[in-house]
Each structure stands twice: as structure tokens, then as C-alpha cells.
Amino acid sequence: MKNMLVTGGCGFIGANFVRYLLEESDFTGRIINLDKLTYAGNPENLADIETDYKDRYIFIKADICDGTRMAEIFEHYEIDSVCHFAAESHVDRSIAKPGEFIQTNIVGTFNLLESARIHRNRMILFHHISTDEVYGSLGREGHFKETTPYKPNSPYSASKAASDHLVRAYYKTYGLPMTISNCSNNYGPYQFPEKLIPLIILNALEGKSLPVYGDGRNVRDWLYVKDHCIAIWTIMKNGTSGETYNVGGNSELENIKIVEMICDILDEKNPLSDGGSRRDLITFVKDRPGHDLRYAVDFSKLSKNLNWRPKQSLETGIRDTIQWYMDNREWVERVKSGEYQTWIKTHYS
């Protein structure tokens, strides 16, 4: 893989993946990072990478929904591999504005696949990042397997399910080499503060209310973002073309329990001035429409076939994540205030 296109590389998982690939992995090629720089895309996440890896890192501000632009980029940079992160990914936003999810997640993926198909003679791999939410909701028992039928319950998960099917169809119809990974909930450095874990961390640090949907008993499997990045690269290098691999953190927990964990760790690290408990800040709010009860991922295929397992436990991962947000308050403030968007407009207009 000499010229890898990483879409959405300025977002949370994408930025962590670019860092891992250039700083820690055995990847020796060039990364062309393509990002539209929407609210969740921040080039500041990779400012040092742009400086330290000038010969191996190129950033392009572009929209995957622009098919003509995608074709130009594939041609000009001789793209031979793709790692496709770019997506609208927040369930609440998909409920409010589903059209944006249809355009980016379905039409955008189609445009990338078309460009890859045209150049399939040089394409080594098209790797598509997806989610466990395409499988729907579990009861209190069982796990999602790669063979679990799709049953998405939100506009977000439905749009991701559609993009998964498109990628698989291009493998079957056109022989485009591809792999898909369906991951559980990610957390870690550079995550936009709308997501549960950074939202709770930042609100708790500021002594604000900690909103929890419903009764807080919804269960998620939590995956530390660096473990996910290692899994992706493992699949891209050693996975079988045409296959799907589930990626899980082996860390199932009810939402209320993870909120309480964050409260307790912060009380230990940074006690409130009145000596109170941050658990008292927890507030239960009206549940999200169509809120899936439980996600849990069986990643035994990835473990047995490619020898991958998560390295971080949930507690060590949460502790590292809390410390990162405490150490990077300037980044947090720029993201929360929207100040970084002004910088983007100045430099990438």
C-alpha cells in the first residue's frame, strides 16, 4: 500500500488511526487524508503530524459526496488503498436531520467505490469502517456475530447498513478487494464532546449536570480507540478480502455504571471544592427515540484468525481518557466554543 486514502482522517477515530499508522505501525507508504472538516473534523488533531511527516502525509479538504472531486483525487494521487472512516455518526443528529446521513454515508460511500472500481487494477484494498449498530438491539443475553442479520433502528445505523451492503456488492459484482469492520462504541483522545464519555468527563469537571438517557440501563461494549486502530490495520494487512470482522472491547457496561465510574475517578483525581460526590450531578432525561437496549460484540473471528485482542481494560482506558481531557483543556475549549472552525475557514477556505 503506497498511497492510502484515509477519509475522515481529521475526525476522532480517523485522526487516531493516522497517528498510529505513521508513528507506531509498520506502514511505510503515504497517507492522503481527505476530510470535509464538518463540526467533528478538526485538522488541529493532526497539526504535529503534518509537520513531522511532510513526505508521507497530505491533507485535502474535500467532500466525499463530490464524485468528480473523488475521481480526480484517485487519479492524481494514484490511490491504491482506502480506509473509509468519513461518516455522519451521531444517532441524535440522525434523528433530527436524517438527510445528511443519507447523503454522506450512502452517496459518499458510493462515490468512493466508483472511483475505486475505475482503478480496481491497482486497488489493493478498500476497507470500510462500520458499526455494531447495523445489527439492531440485543436483549440481556447473546452477542452480535458477523452472521447476525442486519436490523438497524435509527437513520444513522440504517445509512451505515446501506453502505456496508454497497461495499460488499462491489466486491461480488466488480471484484473490488474489500474488508469491513463493525466496531463497538469507541472512546479515547480527540473525541468530540457530544459523545457520552467526553460529555460526562467535561460536565463533571465543570460541576454541571450529567444527563443520562432513560434509566441508564442501556448496555454498550466500550472499545479504546487505539485498540480499534490496531485492529483496523491488522485486518487491512492480514484479513481475507470479502470478509467482515467484528471489533469489540470486551467491556460491556450499563451507561449509568460508566457515568458512575467517571464520577468516582474524577472525585479521586480532582475532588470538588465542597467535598461532594459527582454522582449527585447525575440527571435522568427523556429517553432517545428507538434507543437500542444493548450492544455486545463477538470478536472471536478476529481473535482466532488474526490474533487480535484489546489491550486496554475499561478502567485503564477511562483513566487514560480522563487524563487526556484534563491535560488538553485548550483543545477542549476551542472545540466547544467552535473557535477551531474560524481557523479552518481561514486556512482551508
C-alpha positions in Angstrom: 0.0 0.0 0.0 1.9 3.0 -1.3 -0.8 5.6 -1.4 -3.6 5.1 1.1 -6.6 7.4 1.1 -8.0 7.9 4.6 -11.4 9.5 4.6 -12.5 11.4 7.6 -8.9 11.4 9.0 -9.4 14.6 11.0 -12.2 13.1 13.0 -12.0 11.2 16.2 -11.1 7.6 15.1 -9.6 8.7 11.8 -7.1 11.0 13.5 -6.1 8.3 16.0 -5.6 5.9 13.1 -3.4 8.3 11.1 -1.3 8.8 14.2 -1.0 5.1 14.8 -0.2 4.3 11.2 2.6 6.9 10.9 4.0 6.8 14.4 3.8 3.2 15.6 2.9 0.7 12.8 4.9 -0.9 10.1 3.1 1.0 7.3 5.7 2.7 5.1 3.6 4.4 2.4 2.0 7.7 2.1 -1.3 8.8 3.6 -3.7 11.1 1.8 -6.1 12.4 4.4 -9.4 13.6 2.9 -11.8 15.4 5.2 -14.7 17.8 4.7 -14.0 19.4 8.1 -17.5 19.4 9.4 -18.2 20.1 13.1 -16.4 16.9 14.1 -13.4 17.3 11.8 -10.5 19.2 13.2 -7.1 19.5 11.5 -5.6 20.6 14.8 -5.9 16.9 15.8 -3.0 16.2 13.3 -1.1 19.5 13.3 2.1 17.9 14.6 1.7 15.0 12.1 1.5 17.5 9.2 4.8 19.0 10.4 6.7 15.8 11.3 5.7 13.7 8.3 5.8 16.1 5.4 6.9 13.5 3.0 4.3 10.9 3.9 1.2 12.9 4.9 -1.0 15.0 2.6 -4.2 16.7 3.7 -7.1 17.5 1.3 -10.2 19.4 2.3 -13.0 17.8 0.2 -16.4 16.2 0.4 -16.9 12.5 -0.5 -20.3 13.5 -1.8 -18.5 15.3 -4.7 -18.0 12.4 -7.1 -16.0 14.4 -9.6 -13.5 15.5 -7.0 -13.1 11.9 -5.7 -12.3 10.8 -9.2 -9.6 13.5 -9.6 -8.0 12.6 -6.2 -7.9 8.8 -7.0 -6.3 9.7 -10.4 -3.8 12.4 -9.2 -2.5 10.6 -6.1 -2.6 7.1 -7.7 -4.7 5.8 -4.7 -4.1 2.0 -4.2 -5.9 1.5 -0.9 -8.7 3.2 1.1 -9.6 3.2 4.8 -13.0 4.8 4.8 -14.0 6.5 8.1 -15.8 9.5 6.8 -19.4 9.4 8.1 -22.1 11.3 9.9 -22.1 9.2 13.1 -24.2 10.7 15.9 -27.6 9.0 16.4 -29.3 12.1 17.9 -28.3 14.2 14.9 -29.6 11.5 12.5 -33.0 11.6 14.2 -33.1 15.4 13.7 -31.6 15.6 10.2 -31.6 12.2 8.5 -31.0 13.6 5.1 -27.4 14.5 5.8 -26.8 10.9 6.9 -28.2 9.5 3.6 -26.0 11.8 1.6 -22.7 11.3 3.4 -22.9 7.7 4.5 -24.6 6.2 1.4 -24.0 8.6 -1.6 -20.5 9.4 -0.3 -19.5 5.8 0.0 -20.9 5.1 -3.5 -18.7 7.8 -4.9 -15.6 6.3 -3.3 -16.5 2.9 -4.5 -17.0 4.1 -8.1 -13.5 5.7 -8.1 -12.0 2.6 -6.6 -13.8 0.4 -9.2 -12.5 2.5 -12.1 -8.9 1.9 -10.8 -9.5 -1.6 -9.5 -6.5 -2.9 -11.3 -4.2 -1.1 -8.9 -6.5 -1.3 -5.8 -5.1 -3.4 -3.1 -7.9 -2.9 -0.6 -11.0 -0.9 0.2 -11.5 -1.1 4.0 -14.9 0.2 5.2 -15.4 1.2 8.9 -18.8 0.4 10.1 -20.6 -0.1 13.4 -22.3 -2.7 15.5 -25.5 -0.7 15.4 -26.3 -2.1 12.0 -27.3 -5.3 13.8 -30.0 -3.6 15.8 -30.6 -4.3 19.5 -29.9 -7.3 21.8 -31.7 -8.5 24.8 -29.9 -9.2 28.0 -28.2 -12.2 26.5 -26.2 -13.0 23.4 -23.7 -11.2 21.2 -23.6 -9.8 17.6 -21.7 -12.1 15.2 -20.6 -11.4 11.7 -23.5 -13.6 10.6 -26.1 -11.7 12.6 -28.9 -10.4 10.3 -29.0 -6.6 9.9 -31.8 -4.8 11.7 -30.9 -1.1 12.1 -33.1 1.0 14.3 -32.0 4.6 13.6 -31.4 6.7 10.5 -27.7 6.6 11.3 -27.5 2.8 11.6 -29.7 2.3 8.6 -27.4 4.5 6.5 -24.3 2.6 7.7 -26.1 -0.7 6.9 -26.7 0.5 3.4 -23.1 1.5 2.9 -22.0 -1.9 4.2 -24.2 -3.6 1.6 -22.8 -1.3 -1.2 -19.2 -2.2 -0.3 -20.0 -5.9 -0.3 -21.8 -5.6 -3.6 -18.8 -4.0 -5.3 -16.7 -7.0 -4.1 -19.2 -9.5 -5.5 -20.1 -7.6 -8.7 -16.8 -6.0 -9.7 -14.2 -7.9 -7.8 -13.1 -4.9 -5.8 -10.9 -6.2 -2.9 -12.6 -5.1 0.3 -12.9 -5.8 4.0 -15.5 -4.4 6.5 -15.1 -3.9 10.3 -18.1 -3.4 12.5 -16.9 -2.0 15.8 -18.5 -1.3 19.2 -18.5 2.1 20.9 -15.2 3.9 20.8 -13.7 6.2 23.3 -10.4 8.0 23.9 -8.4 11.1 22.9 -9.8 13.7 20.4 -13.5 12.5 20.7 -15.9 15.3 20.0 -17.7 16.3 23.3 -21.2 15.4 22.2 -20.5 11.7 22.8 -21.3 10.1 26.2 -17.8 9.6 27.7 -16.3 13.0 26.8 -19.6 14.8 27.6 -19.7 13.3 31.1 -16.0 13.9 31.7 -16.2 17.6 30.8 -19.5 18.3 32.5 -18.2 16.5 35.6 -15.0 18.6 35.6 -17.1 21.8 35.4 -19.7 20.7 38.1 -22.5 20.6 35.5 -25.5 18.2 35.2 -24.6 14.8 33.9 -27.5 13.8 31.6 -28.3 10.1 31.2 -31.0 8.8 28.9 -33.9 6.9 30.4 -33.0 4.8 33.4 -29.4 4.4 32.3 -29.6 0.6 31.9 -28.8 0.6 28.2 -25.7 -1.5 27.7 -22.7 -0.8 25.4 -19.5 -2.6 24.7 -16.7 0.0 25.0 -13.6 -0.1 22.8 -10.5 2.1 23.4 -9.7 3.9 20.2 -6.1 2.8 19.9 -7.1 -0.8 20.3 -9.5 -0.2 17.4 -6.8 1.3 15.3 -4.5 -1.7 15.8 -7.5 -3.9 14.8 -8.1 -2.0 11.6 -4.5 -2.2 10.5 -4.4 -5.9 11.4 -7.5 -6.5 9.2 -6.1 -4.4 6.4 -2.8 -6.3 6.4 -3.9 -9.8 7.1 -7.7 -10.1 6.7 -9.4 -12.0 3.9 -10.8 -10.0 1.1 -14.6 -10.1 1.0 -14.8 -10.7 4.8 -16.4 -8.8 7.7 -14.7 -8.6 11.1 -16.4 -7.5 14.3 -14.2 -5.5 16.6 -15.2 -5.3 20.3 -13.7 -4.1 23.6 -14.7 -7.0 25.8 -16.0 -4.3 28.1 -19.8 -4.4 28.4 -21.3 -1.9 30.9 -24.6 -0.1 31.5 -24.5 3.6 30.7 -25.2 4.5 34.3 -22.3 2.4 35.5 -19.8 4.1 33.2 -21.1 7.5 34.3 -20.6 6.5 37.9 -17.1 5.2 37.1 -16.1 8.5 35.6 -17.6 10.4 38.6 -15.6 8.2 41.0 -12.3 8.6 39.1 -12.7 12.3 38.9 -13.6 12.6 42.6 -10.3 10.8 43.3 -8.2 12.8 40.8 -9.8 16.2 41.1 -12.1 16.5 44.2 -15.0 19.0 44.2 -14.3 22.1 46.4 -17.2 21.2 48.7 -16.0 17.6 49.0 -19.2 16.3 47.5 -19.7 13.4 45.1 -20.1 14.0 41.4 -22.7 11.2 41.4 -25.0 13.8 42.8 -24.8 15.6 39.4 -26.4 12.7 37.5 -29.8 13.6 36.0 -32.0 11.2 34.1 -33.5 12.7 30.9 -36.2 11.6 28.5 -35.1 8.5 26.5 -33.9 8.8 22.9 -36.5 7.5 20.4 -35.7 3.9 19.3 -32.9 3.7 21.8 -31.3 0.2 21.4 -31.2 -1.7 24.7 -27.9 -3.5 24.4 -25.0 -3.9 22.0 -22.4 -6.6 22.6 -19.9 -7.8 20.0 -18.4 -11.3 19.5 -15.0 -10.7 18.0 -13.8 -14.3 18.2 -13.3 -14.4 14.4 -10.8 -11.5 14.6 -9.2 -13.0 17.7 -8.8 -16.6 16.3 -8.0 -15.8 12.7 -5.8 -12.6 13.1 -4.6 -12.9 16.7 -6.1 -9.5 17.8 -7.4 -8.7 21.3 -8.0 -5.4 23.0 -5.1 -4.4 25.3 -6.8 -1.8 27.4 -9.2 -2.7 30.2 -12.2 -0.3 30.5 -10.9 1.2 33.8 -7.4 1.8 32.5 -8.8 3.2 29.2 -11.2 5.5 31.0 -8.4 6.7 33.4 -6.2 7.5 30.4 -9.0 9.2 28.6 -9.9 11.4 31.6 -6.3 12.4 32.0 -6.1 13.3 28.3 -9.1 15.6 28.6 -7.7 17.2 31.8 -4.3 17.7 30.1 -5.8 19.2 26.9 -8.2 21.8 28.1 -7.2 24.3 25.5 -8.2 21.8 22.7 -11.4 21.2 24.5 -12.3 24.9 24.8 -11.5 25.6 21.2 -13.8 22.6 20.1 -16.6 23.5 22.5 -16.6 27.2 21.5 -16.3 26.5 17.8 -13.2 28.7 17.6 -11.4 26.0 15.6 -14.0 26.4 12.8 -12.8 30.0 12.3 -9.2 28.8 11.9 -10.4 26.2 9.4 -12.2 28.8 7.3 -9.1 31.0 7.3 -6.7 28.2 6.3 -9.0 26.0 4.1 -11.5 28.4 2.5 
